[in-house]
Amino acid sequence: MEKKYTLRSGSPYPHGVQVSEEGVNFSISSRHGTQVELLLFAQADSQDPFQVISLHKDRNHTFFSWHVFVEKLPVGTWYGWRIDGPSLTREAGLRFDKEKLLLDPWALAVSDNLWQRSAACLPGDNSHCAMRAAVVDLNNYDWEGDVPLAIRSEKAIIYELHVGGFTRHSSAKVKHPGTFAGLIEKIPYLQHLGITHVELLPVMAFDEQDVPAHTSELGLYNYWGYSTHSFFSPHPGYCVTPSQATHISEFRDLVKALHKAGIGIIMDVVFNHTSEAGAQGPVINFKGITGNSFYLTDKHDKRIFHDYTGCGNTVNANHPLVSNFIISCLEYWVREMHIDGFRFDLASALARGEDGHVMQDPPVVWGIELSQKLAKTKLIAEAWDASGLYQVGSFPGYRWGEWNGMYRDAIRKFLRGDHGVANEVATRICGSSDLYQHQGRLPISGINFVTCHDGFTLNDLFSYNQKQNAANGENNRDGCNNNLSYNFGEEGLTHNAAIKALRHKQAKNAFAILLLSHGVPMLLAGDEFLNSQQGNNNCYCQDNELSWLDWTDTKRNADVLRFVQNMILLRKRHPSLMRRNFLNGEIIESRGIPDISWHGLEPDQGPDWNNPANRLLAFCLAGVDESDADLYVIMNMSEDKQLMHLPDITGRTWCLAVNTALKMPNDIIPAELQKPMTRPTYTVEGRSVVVFENIDNQLLPNLESQGFLSKLAHIKIFDLNE
């Protein structure tokens, strides 16, 4: 028989658990709860509790909080709550069930190995198949001096990845596939690639069983993780030993290792909805603890959930208690886990008030922005929700970055060869001043991307005209229909050498444009070696080889990988591509030339802005000072080649740096290996991007004497066997 532990009344703060030498304090906030029990379990998979503690209102209740102190309780004990209260009514919408085992919303580590979502959707006791939380000591970890990184946003290059899919494929060759530990093993690859930040798809504990019934019947699970239930706990599925409650230490190991490699970590967080879904969804924590205050409900019938997220519920983010919960959670991840930034899924849902209407100054959004503890933390909004609210360029606040969906769409159309988009593309690659400048915001307000987890991969963008989502079990109805893609003659995989070469070139064009654009670039993991999802643009439920990265593609498509590595190096060596201010054509005093000048076929001939058929953009980007080389960029997305005249800049000579129409290694040439141009013109092939860098003429003899201009070389490609 398990030991029964001695109790004290405990403290209402902090919520969750707090470990001390004398024992553990438990506290949970339930405004309308009338009867509360704490259940203690020996193991994560223990069917029955070894001690049930009934809390008394006279000594275990303070305002909204219920609390108890358990003396000498060891770290690693598992627990859950039971709370009774008023029954479900039209006026109150409360959903108390005194038999339901509930997760602590402030749980630091949770176990889901017994979890059955279907049982939590029904009334009554589900303790034998419910999730449990673990007692964790936050202070038992050696950070070795680690602190969040302070990489300036204009220097950031973000790499969006899925922790599981990054290493689950056998070709990843890691000891612990699909885990935080597995990702640590791939940090050398990230260093070789040159990115500055990883943006992790949701890693807060989520419900893998949250998929439609017809999808579940196919044996599929929630893979992406946009179904959070425990906002303070790392996802147990990404841990090596979650049954031992090692969630916190395993995640901290990842953060510390990334920081040692000079790489920041941004978390994709889902505060717009939870895995409890709508009225028929499971009771996991918030429904059975906080009543209706955590979700937006109908003002006349509070049993009805408002759904602006497409997931059954919408978090009532601007309720004072919920807003405090969200901000406290974010501060926790920065303070205790050393997170460098957050990307907010469907962030516009956070701008809705308790009546569902859009607020001009939503308290939670401003509270996040003005939090001193988050002052150095990057904040990125997906500035739309699932009900038509689109706030790209108008998301509340000033220091928030935004996923620039308008950049994505314009660049996709341009790459596809659409007419009438060149003018907008020019604005987008210059930082989208039309969206941000009038608000006093900066180019770094825009997070530029061509692809992300949601939609086609880059390879599939140039391989499929139509989505291929039948494997999801929804008869191809799910996923976006407007992909702005083009297959170049054959749908999907092809053995046509010409089409394959064109698709490779288009991928290089996309990376070149993205990394030459002002704003913050974001890459989708695997795009750099042409990962394919076989045309599935909504792999949210595909935890299998369809979504996992196949690392043999790093060899198969080595030319694209090498190109991306070198393009990142090119961006990093040009401060002119990382300006904090918008380009305006004004003369740079130290250079005597404008910061940017647009060209037609000849330098003294301006572009034909009024011609909708124009699919060529050419511009000269001045270096910020004498030490920064100028760039001359030609983006020709027509099918026809063009003879371009190079601008004449006194005392400088142009060298070819990039030509996506050439084969490796001539497609991109490291600075020290470039050759001076001997002619004032250059032929730019159709559907290609060409970049020239110039150097001071006084440096030429020195470079030639060192032999830098006599050969070409490859940047090292990551060796899978290392």
Long-range contacts (C-beta under 8 A, 24 or more apart in sequence): 1-50, 2-42, 2-50, 2-51, 3-50, 4-51, 5-40, 5-51, 5-70, 5-71, 5-72, 5-73, 6-70, 6-71, 6-72, 7-53, 7-68, 7-69, 7-70, 7-71, 8-68, 8-69, 8-71, 9-59, 9-60, 9-67, 9-68, 9-69, 10-60, 10-67, 10-68, 10-69, 11-67, 11-69, 12-62, 12-63, 12-65, 12-67, 13-65, 14-106, 15-65, 15-105, 15-106, 16-104, 16-106, 16-107, 16-108, 16-232, 17-79, 17-104, 17-106, 17-108, 17-133, 17-135, 17-136, 19-75, 19-135, 19-136, 19-137, 19-138, 19-139, 22-69, 22-71, 22-72, 23-69, 23-70, 23-71, 23-72, 23-73, 24-69, 24-70, 24-73, 24-75, 24-77, 24-135, 25-67, 25-68, 25-69, 26-67, 26-68, 26-69, 26-70, 26-79, 27-65, 27-66, 27-67, 28-65, 28-66, 28-67, 28-81, 28-83, 28-104, 28-105, 28-106, 28-289, 29-64, 29-65, 29-66, 29-289, 29-290, 29-321, 30-64, 30-66, 30-83, 30-85, 30-289, 30-290, 30-291, 31-64, 31-290, 31-291, 31-293, 31-321, 32-85, 32-86, 32-92, 32-94, 32-96, 32-291, 33-66, 33-83, 33-84, 33-85, 33-96, 33-289, 34-84, 34-85, 34-86, 35-83, 35-84, 35-85, 35-98, 36-60, 36-61, 36-66, 36-81, 36-82, 36-83, 36-84, 37-81, 37-82, 37-83, 38-68, 38-79, 38-80, 38-81, 39-79, 39-80, 39-81, 39-82, 39-101, 39-127, 40-70, 40-73, 40-77, 40-78, 40-79, 41-77, 41-78, 41-79, 41-80, 41-132, 42-77, 42-78, 43-78, 43-243, 44-78, 44-111, 44-113, 44-114, 44-132, 44-134, 44-242, 44-243, 44-245, 45-111, 45-113, 45-114, 45-243, 46-78, 46-132, 47-114, 47-127, 47-128, 48-127, 48-128, 49-80, 49-127, 64-321, 73-135, 74-135, 75-135, 75-136, 75-137, 75-140, 75-245, 76-134, 76-135, 76-244, 76-245, 77-134, 77-135, 78-111, 78-132, 78-133, 78-134, 78-135, 78-245, 79-104, 79-132, 79-133, 79-134, 79-135, 80-104, 80-127, 80-130, 80-131, 80-132, 80-133, 81-289, 83-288, 83-289, 85-291, 88-303, 89-303, 90-300, 90-301, 90-302, 90-303, 91-302, 92-291, 92-292, 92-302, 93-291, 93-292, 93-297, 93-301, 93-302, 93-303, 94-291, 94-292, 95-283, 95-287, 95-288, 95-291, 95-292, 96-288, 96-291, 97-123, 97-124, 97-283, 97-288, 99-123, 99-124, 99-125, 99-126, 99-127, 100-124, 100-125, 100-126, 100-130, 100-283, 100-288, 101-125, 101-126, 101-127, 101-130, 101-132, 102-130, 102-283, 102-284, 102-285, 102-288, 102-289, 103-130, 103-131, 103-132, 103-133, 103-229, 103-230, 103-284, 103-285, 104-133, 104-285, 105-230, 105-231, 105-232, 105-285, 105-286, 105-289, 105-290, 105-325, 106-232, 107-133, 107-134, 107-205, 107-230, 107-232, 107-233, 108-133, 108-134, 108-136, 108-138, 108-232, 108-233, 108-247, 108-248, 109-133, 109-134, 109-136, 109-233, 109-234, 109-236, 109-242, 109-245, 109-246, 109-247, 109-248, 110-134, 110-205, 110-229, 110-230, 110-233, 110-236, 110-247, 111-236, 111-242, 111-243, 111-245, 112-205, 112-207, 112-208, 112-236, 112-237, 113-236, 113-242, 113-243, 115-207, 115-209, 116-209, 117-207, 117-209, 117-210, 117-282, 120-282, 120-283, 120-284, 121-280, 121-281, 121-282, 121-283, 131-229, 131-230, 131-284, 133-230, 133-233, 134-245, 134-247, 135-245, 136-245, 136-247, 136-248, 138-248, 138-336, 140-249, 141-248, 141-249, 141-252, 143-252, 143-256, 143-338, 144-256, 146-255, 146-256, 146-259, 146-260, 146-338, 147-259, 147-338, 148-259, 148-264, 148-334, 148-338, 148-339, 148-340, 148-376, 148-377, 149-259, 149-262, 149-263, 149-264, 149-340, 150-376, 151-196, 151-197, 151-264, 151-340, 153-378, 153-401, 153-444, 153-520, 154-443, 154-444, 154-520, 154-578, 154-579, 154-580, 155-196, 155-572, 155-578, 156-196, 156-197, 156-264, 156-378, 156-444, 156-520, 157-194, 157-195, 157-196, 157-197, 157-515, 157-520, 157-521, 157-523, 157-568, 157-571, 158-195, 158-196, 158-197, 158-198, 158-199, 158-266, 158-447, 158-520, 158-521, 158-522, 158-523, 159-190, 159-193, 159-195, 159-197, 159-198, 159-199, 159-522, 159-523, 159-525, 160-198, 160-199, 160-201, 160-268, 160-449, 160-452, 160-453, 160-522, 160-523, 160-524, 160-525, 161-198, 161-199, 161-200, 161-201, 161-525, 162-200, 162-201, 162-223, 162-224, 162-453, 162-525, 162-547, 163-200, 163-201, 163-203, 163-235, 163-238, 164-223, 164-237, 164-238, 164-543, 164-548, 165-223, 165-543, 165-547, 165-548, 165-549, 166-525, 166-549, 167-549, 168-543, 168-548, 169-545, 169-548, 169-549, 169-550, 169-551, 171-550, 171-551, 171-552, 171-720, 172-549, 172-551, 173-551, 173-720, 173-721, 176-240, 178-237, 178-238, 179-238, 179-239, 179-240, 179-250, 180-234, 180-238, 180-239, 180-240, 180-250, 180-251, 180-253, 180-254, 181-240, 181-250, 181-253, 181-254, 183-254, 184-253, 184-254, 184-257, 184-258, 187-257, 187-258, 187-261, 187-263, 188-718, 188-722, 189-718, 190-258, 190-261, 190-263, 191-261, 191-262, 191-263, 192-565, 192-716, 192-717, 192-718, 193-528, 193-564, 193-565, 193-568, 193-718, 194-565, 194-568, 194-569, 194-572, 195-263, 195-523, 195-568, 196-262, 196-263, 196-264, 197-263, 197-264, 197-265, 197-266, 197-340, 197-341, 197-378, 198-258, 198-263, 198-264, 198-265, 198-266, 199-266, 199-267, 199-268, 199-341, 199-343, 199-380, 199-522, 200-265, 200-266, 200-267, 200-268, 201-225, 201-268, 201-453, 202-226, 202-228, 202-235, 202-267, 202-268, 202-269, 202-270, 202-345, 203-234, 203-235, 203-238, 203-251, 203-267, 203-268, 204-228, 204-230, 204-231, 204-232, 204-233, 204-234, 204-235, 204-267, 204-269, 204-270, 205-229, 205-230, 205-233, 205-234, 205-235, 205-236, 206-235, 206-270, 206-275, 207-275, 207-282, 207-284, 208-237, 208-543, 210-275, 210-277, 211-540, 211-541, 212-473, 212-474, 214-473, 214-474, 215-472, 215-473, 215-474, 215-541, 217-473, 218-471, 218-473, 220-472, 220-473, 220-541, 220-542, 220-543, 221-541, 221-543, 222-540, 222-541, 223-539, 223-540, 223-541, 223-542, 223-543, 223-547, 224-453, 224-539, 224-540, 225-270, 226-270, 226-311, 226-345, 226-540, 227-270, 227-274, 227-275, 227-311, 228-269, 228-270, 228-274, 228-275, 229-274, 229-275, 229-276, 229-284, 229-285, 230-285, 231-269, 231-271, 231-325, 231-329, 232-329, 232-332, 248-336, 248-337, 251-337, 252-337, 252-338, 255-337, 255-338, 255-339, 256-338, 259-338, 264-340, 264-341, 264-378, 265-339, 265-340, 265-341, 266-339, 266-340, 266-341, 266-342, 266-343, 266-378, 266-380, 267-333, 267-339, 267-341, 267-342, 267-343, 268-342, 268-343, 268-345, 269-330, 269-342, 269-343, 269-344, 269-345, 270-345, 270-346, 271-315, 271-317, 271-326, 271-344, 271-345, 271-350, 272-308, 272-309, 272-311, 272-314, 272-315, 272-317, 272-344, 272-345, 272-346, 272-347, 272-349, 272-350, 272-385, 273-309, 273-311, 273-312, 273-313, 273-314, 273-315, 273-346, 273-349, 274-313, 274-315, 276-312, 276-313, 277-311, 277-312, 277-313, 278-305, 278-307, 278-312, 278-313, 279-303, 279-304, 279-305, 281-312, 281-313, 290-321, 293-319, 293-321, 293-322, 294-319, 294-322, 296-352, 296-354, 296-356, 299-355, 306-356, 307-386, 307-387, 308-349, 308-352, 308-356, 308-385, 308-386, 308-387, 308-389, 309-346, 309-349, 309-385, 309-386, 309-387, 310-386, 311-386, 314-349, 314-352, 314-356, 315-349, 315-350, 316-354, 317-349, 317-350, 317-352, 317-362, 317-364, 318-350, 318-352, 318-353, 318-354, 318-359, 318-362, 318-363, 318-364, 319-354, 320-363, 322-364, 323-363, 323-364, 323-367, 326-364, 326-368, 327-364, 327-367, 327-368, 327-371, 327-374, 330-368, 330-371, 330-374, 330-377, 331-371, 331-373, 331-374, 334-373, 334-374, 334-377, 335-373, 339-377, 340-377, 340-378, 341-377, 341-378, 341-379, 341-380, 342-377, 342-378, 342-379, 342-380, 343-380, 343-381, 343-382, 343-403, 344-379, 344-380, 344-381, 344-382, 345-382, 346-382, 346-384, 346-385, 346-386, 347-381, 347-382, 347-383, 347-384, 347-385, 347-391, 347-395, 348-381, 348-382, 348-383, 348-384, 348-385, 348-389, 348-390, 348-391, 348-395, 349-385, 349-386, 349-389, 351-389, 351-391, 351-395, 351-396, 352-385, 352-389, 358-389, 359-396, 360-396, 361-396, 362-396, 365-395, 365-396, 365-397, 365-400, 366-396, 366-397, 368-397, 369-397, 369-398, 369-399, 369-400, 380-447, 392-435, 393-432, 393-434, 393-435, 393-436, 398-439, 398-440, 398-441, 400-445, 401-444, 401-445, 401-446, 401-447, 401-520, 402-445, 402-446, 402-447, 403-447, 403-449, 403-452, 403-522, 404-428, 404-432, 404-435, 404-446, 404-447, 404-448, 404-449, 404-519, 406-432, 406-435, 407-432, 407-446, 407-448, 407-449, 407-517, 407-519, 408-448, 408-449, 408-450, 408-451, 408-452, 409-484, 411-450, 411-510, 411-513, 411-514, 412-450, 412-461, 412-483, 412-484, 412-485, 413-484, 414-513, 414-615, 414-635, 414-637, 415-450, 415-462, 415-506, 415-509, 415-510, 415-513, 415-637, 416-484, 416-485, 416-486, 417-486, 417-615, 417-637, 417-638, 417-639, 417-687, 419-612, 419-613, 419-615, 420-612, 420-613, 422-607, 422-609, 422-614, 422-615, 422-616, 422-617, 423-609, 425-617, 425-635, 426-598, 426-617, 426-619, 428-517, 429-513, 429-516, 429-517, 429-518, 429-617, 430-517, 430-518, 430-582, 430-583, 430-596, 431-517, 431-518, 431-519, 431-579, 431-582, 431-583, 432-519, 433-582, 433-583, 437-582, 442-580, 442-581, 442-582, 443-518, 443-519, 443-579, 443-580, 443-581, 443-582, 444-519, 444-520, 444-580, 445-519, 446-519, 446-520, 447-519, 447-520, 447-522, 448-514, 448-517, 448-519, 448-520, 448-521, 448-522, 449-514, 449-521, 449-522, 449-523, 449-524, 450-510, 450-513, 450-514, 451-524, 451-527, 452-522, 452-524, 453-524, 453-539, 454-480, 454-537, 454-538, 455-479, 455-480, 455-483, 455-537, 455-538, 456-483, 456-485, 456-533, 456-535, 456-537, 457-524, 457-526, 457-527, 457-530, 457-531, 457-532, 457-533, 458-507, 458-510, 458-524, 458-527, 458-530, 459-503, 459-507, 459-527, 459-530, 459-531, 459-532, 460-485, 460-532, 460-533, 460-534, 460-535, 460-537, 461-485, 461-510, 462-486, 462-487, 462-488, 462-502, 462-503, 462-506, 462-507, 463-487, 463-488, 463-491, 463-492, 463-493, 463-494, 463-503, 463-532, 463-535, 464-491, 464-492, 464-535, 465-491, 466-491, 466-535, 467-535, 467-536, 467-537, 467-538, 468-492, 468-534, 468-535, 468-536, 469-535, 469-536, 469-537, 469-538, 471-536, 471-542, 471-546, 472-536, 472-538, 472-539, 472-540, 472-541, 472-542, 473-541, 478-538, 479-536, 479-537, 479-538, 480-537, 480-538, 483-537, 491-535, 492-534, 492-535, 493-532, 493-534, 502-687, 503-530, 504-530, 504-557, 504-559, 504-560, 505-660, 505-661, 505-687, 505-688, 506-687, 507-560, 508-560, 508-563, 508-660, 508-667, 508-689, 509-635, 509-637, 509-660, 509-687, 509-688, 509-689, 511-560, 511-563, 511-564, 511-567, 512-567, 512-635, 512-658, 512-660, 512-689, 512-691, 513-635, 513-689, 515-567, 515-568, 515-570, 515-571, 515-577, 516-571, 516-577, 516-631, 516-633, 516-689, 516-691, 517-577, 518-577, 518-578, 518-579, 518-582, 518-583, 521-571, 523-564, 525-549, 526-553, 528-560, 528-561, 528-564, 528-565, 529-553, 529-554, 529-556, 529-557, 529-558, 529-560, 529-561, 530-556, 530-557, 530-560, 551-720, 552-720, 554-717, 554-718, 554-720, 555-720, 558-664, 558-717, 559-663, 559-664, 559-667, 561-717, 561-718, 562-664, 562-665, 562-668, 562-714, 562-715, 562-717, 563-660, 563-664, 563-667, 563-668, 565-715, 565-717, 566-668, 566-669, 566-670, 566-715, 567-658, 567-668, 569-670, 569-715, 570-657, 570-658, 570-668, 570-671, 570-691, 570-693, 573-671, 574-623, 574-628, 574-629, 574-631, 575-623, 575-624, 575-625, 575-628, 576-621, 576-622, 576-623, 576-624, 576-628, 576-630, 576-631, 577-621, 577-631, 579-624, 583-621, 588-622, 588-624, 590-625, 590-626, 591-622, 591-623, 591-625, 591-626, 593-620, 593-622, 593-630, 593-649, 594-622, 595-621, 595-622, 596-620, 596-621, 596-622, 597-647, 599-644, 599-647, 601-642, 601-643, 601-644, 601-645, 602-645, 603-645, 603-646, 603-647, 603-648, 616-642, 618-644, 620-647, 620-649, 626-696, 629-671, 629-693, 629-694, 629-695, 630-693, 630-694, 631-691, 631-692, 631-693, 632-691, 632-692, 632-694, 633-689, 633-690, 633-691, 633-692, 634-684, 634-689, 634-690, 634-691, 635-689, 636-684, 636-685, 636-686, 636-687, 636-688, 636-689, 636-690, 637-687, 638-686, 638-687, 639-686, 639-687, 640-686, 641-683, 641-684, 641-685, 641-686, 642-683, 642-684, 643-681, 643-682, 643-683, 643-684, 644-681, 644-682, 644-683, 644-684, 644-690, 645-680, 645-681, 646-677, 646-680, 646-681, 646-682, 646-692, 648-680, 649-694, 651-696, 651-697, 651-698, 652-694, 652-695, 652-696, 652-697, 653-677, 653-694, 653-695, 653-697, 653-700, 654-692, 654-693, 654-694, 655-692, 655-693, 655-694, 655-695, 656-682, 656-690, 656-691, 656-692, 657-691, 657-692, 657-693, 658-689, 658-690, 658-691, 659-685, 659-688, 659-689, 659-690, 659-691, 660-688, 660-689, 660-690, 661-685, 661-687, 661-688, 661-690, 664-714, 665-712, 665-713, 665-714, 666-712, 669-712, 670-713, 670-715, 672-703, 672-708, 673-708, 673-709, 673-711, 673-712, 673-713, 674-709, 675-709, 676-700, 676-709
